[in-house]
Amino acid sequence: MLGLAGGAVSARVADVQVVLMPVSLLALALAYYFAYRRGPTPRWQRLALWMSTPITVLSWLWPSLTR
């Protein structure tokens, strides 16, 4: 059931992929800026940021990898 729902969502998101890629890049850039600016940042936030970066990059590359 989850696989069918994921396929339906990905088919609809494919239309707006051109817009979502720069938005996600901007969100990652802002996250790195806020994580590494001066001042204390909890370690778990930096860890979550580094874990989410490869997931985001793989989501950008997934359409070209599955063709």
C-alpha positions in Angstrom: 0.0 0.0 0.0 2.8 2.4 0.9 4.6 1.7 -2.4 1.5 2.6 -4.4 1.0 5.8 -2.5 4.6 6.8 -2.9 4.4 6.2 -6.6 1.3 8.3 -6.9 3.0 11.2 -4.9 6.2 11.0 -7.0 4.2 11.2 -10.2 2.6 14.4 -9.1 5.8 15.9 -7.6 7.7 15.2 -10.9 5.8 18.1 -12.5 7.1 20.6 -10.0 10.6 19.1 -9.6 12.2 22.1 -11.4 10.9 24.4 -8.7 11.5 22.1 -5.7 15.2 21.5 -6.4 16.3 25.1 -6.0 14.0 25.5 -3.0 15.6 22.5 -1.3 19.1 23.8 -2.2 18.2 27.1 -0.6 16.8 25.4 2.5 20.1 23.4 2.9 22.2 26.5 2.4 20.2 28.3 5.1 20.4 25.3 7.4 24.2 25.1 7.1 24.5 28.9 7.7 22.5 28.7 10.9 24.2 25.5 12.0 27.7 26.9 11.6 27.4 30.5 12.4 28.9 31.9 15.6 27.1 30.8 18.7 26.2 27.5 20.3 24.4 25.0 18.1 23.4 21.7 19.6 25.3 18.7 18.2 22.2 16.8 17.3 21.1 19.6 14.9 24.4 19.4 13.0 24.1 15.7 12.9 20.6 15.9 11.5 21.7 18.4 8.9 24.6 16.1 7.7 22.2 13.1 7.6 19.6 15.0 5.6 22.1 16.3 3.0 22.8 13.0 1.3 19.1 12.1 1.4 18.3 15.4 -0.4 21.1 14.9 -3.0 19.8 11.3 -3.7 16.3 12.6 -4.2 17.7 15.0 -6.8 19.6 12.2 -8.5 16.9 9.5 -8.2 15.1 10.2 -11.5 18.3 10.0 -13.5 19.5 6.9 -11.7 16.3 4.9 -12.3 16.1 5.5 -16.0 
